[in-house]
């Protein structure tokens, strides 16, 4: 489990996160939501051991990330960033990069690495583009390629920054279904999403941020009931009961 304890982080002299405490729990899909620029991506980077921690601490299974090597962190936590390069390699080759934390130098892939990649490609809906070079893909296809790489890492915690960006509706739902499936297997899945209604329908818990602070965290029902979405985004969120369950919309 990853625990953020009074976490402060930023870029140089500019502090972005102001003392955030939050747990990423196994068996749960947690969505981090908030207005643009509130620090969501900074939080994920700090949790993954990539961003600078200027105060507080990040614990992975009780150990401070400062005491762990990059390889040890990568074996525990897979991170799918929002912005990624487009190298001239195939999707399958890219997915193999997710196995790097388990390989010694020089890197020699084992049968279990190739098997993990095939499972990841299938789960990400990327088998049909597995042999296509990354630069030839659409934005949505690239999302699936990088999701496959993160899944191939087979870490206990998966951090995803806007994984549904550029995806059509069917693939957005598929990504959320994959997240729920991973949670049922006992993994912690943490996602930054801008689609609040999708998050409220599919997440186990939401953490709502604004201006580098955590305003509230709780179940979808708790988040809706306390009105924090309305305050954070300056909107009016409504809920209606349907035969398919509770649905959310903005008035």
N, C-alpha and C positions, 0 to 999 in steps of 0.2 A: 504494500500500500504506500502511496505517496501522501505525505503530509506537508502542508505549507504552514509555517509557524511565524506569524507577524512578519511576513515576507515584504521586503522592500527591494525594488529593482528599478533600473532605468538605463539611461544612455549618457555616460559621462557625468556631468554635473546635474543633469535633468532627471529628477526622480519621477517615475511613472506610477509605480505601485507603492501605496502608503500603508504598509502593515496589514497584509491580507493573511488570514488564517482559514484554511480550507482543506478538506480531506478528499482524496480520490479513492473511492472504496471499491474493492473487488465485488464483482457481480452486479455492477450498477452502471447505467449510462447517465453521465453528468453533462449537462449543457451549460456552457458559460455564455451569457448574453449581456449585451450592453451597447450603448451608442458607439459610433466610430471614434477611435482614439482614446477609449477609456482604459486601455491596458490589457485587453484580452490576450492578444498575441504575445505581449511581453510576459504575461503570466505563464503561458505555455512554454515559452523559451526558457524561463527561469526554472520551471519544474523539470524540464528535460535536461538541465545541466548545461545549457547553451548560453543563456542570458546571464548577465552579471547580477549577483546577489549582493546588495549593499547593506542589508540589514535583515534580521531574522534568519530563518534557515529553511531548507528543503530536506526532508527526510524520506529515504526510500527504504522500506522495511526496517525502519528505526535507525538507519545509518545516515548521517549528514552527507549530502552529495559532495561536499568539500573533501570528504575522506575517501571517495570512490574515484576510480579511473573512468575515463570516457567509455572504455569498453565495458566495464561493469555496469555503468548506467545504461548503456545501450542494450545490454542483455535483459535489463529490468523494464525499460521504458522505450517504446517506439514513438517517434515524433514525425508527424506529417505537416510540414510548414505550409503557409499560405502561398508564398512565392517560391518557385523552383526553377532551376535551369532546364534546358532542353538539350541534353547531350545527344550526339549522333550514334546512339546504340538502340538496340531493340528493346521492347517492353520487357521481354523475358530477361534480357541481360540486366536491365535496370532493376528488376525485382530481385535478382541474385545479389545486388548490393545490400539488400536487407539481411543477408547472411554473414556479412563481414564481422559482426561482433563475436561470432562463434569460430572464426577461422584463425589459424596461426599464420605466421609469415614464413615463406611465400604462400599466398592464398591458393589453396587447392580445394575445390568444391567436392563434397562427399555425396553419396547417393541420398542421404537424408536432407541435404541442402536442396538438391533438385526436386525432391518430393515436396518439401515445404513451399517451394516457389510455385509448383503446379497447383497446390492447394490454395495458395494466396491468389493466383491468377483467376482461378475459378470463383473464389469468394468475392473478388473485386469485379467480376463480370468482364474480365480482360482477356480471356482465352482467345477470343476472336481477333485480337490485335497483338497477340503475344510476339509475333515476328515482325511487327511494323516498327520502323525507326521512330523515336520520340518526336523529332521535328516534323514528321508528316502527320501527326495526330491533331485533331481538333482540341479545343480547350477541355471539353468534357472527357474526351478519351485520355488526355494527359492526367486528369484527375484520377481516373481509374488505374492508370499505370502507376502513379505514385502511391495510391492506396494499396496496390498489390505489393509494392516494395515494403511499406510499413507493416502489412500483414505477414509478410515473409519473415519478419524479424521475430515473430512469435513471442513477444514480450508480455509480461503480466499486465502492463498498463499501456494503453494506446492513446496518444494525444493527437488530435486532428484539428487543424486550424482551417475552418471553412471547407470541409471535405465535399460539400454538395455544390460548391460554386461551379458554374458553367454546365451543370448536369441538368438534363431534362427531368420532368416530374417522375417518370418511372424509375430512373436511376437514383434520384434523391430518396425515394421510398426504399429502394434496394439498399442504399448505404445505411439508412436507419435500421432496416431489418438485419443487416450484417452486424451493426453495432449491438443490437439486442441479442443476437445469437452469441456474440463474443462474451457479453455480460452473463448470459446463462451458463457459459463455460467457466465462469469464475473470474474473468478478467475485468479490470477497471477501464472503462471507455470514457474519455473526456473529449468533448467536441465544442468548438466555437461555432455558433450558428447565428445567422441573422434572421432566419425564418422562425419567429417566435411561436407562431401557431403550430408549426411542425414539431418544435421542441416540446411544447406543452402536451402535445398528443403522444409523443414517443419516448420522452426522457423519464427516468426515475426521479431525477432531482435537477433543479436549475440553480445556478448561482448568477445573480444579477449584479453587474458592476456599473459604476459611473465615476468618472474623474479619478480613476486609480484606486477606488475604494470598493469594498464589497458591501452592497446595500442590503442584500438578503440572500438566503439560500434555503431551499426546502423542496418539498414535493410540488408537482404542478398545481395541485389544489391549494396548497399553502401560498405559493407565489401569486396565483390568481387572487386569492382571498385578501391578501395584504395590500394589493393595489400598487406594488412596486414597479410593475411594468409601465403603468400609466405615468408614474412620477419620473422614471428614468428616461423614457422616450417621449414624454409629453403627448401621449395618445390616449385613446379610450378603448380598452380591451373588454370584449364581451364574451360570454360563454352561453351555449345553448345545448340542451340535451337532445340527442338524436338516437334512432335505433342502432346506430353504429358507435354509440358512446358520445362523450362530451366533445364538442367542437368549439373552436375559438375563432373570433374574428374581431376586426377593428371597426368601430363605429365611426 
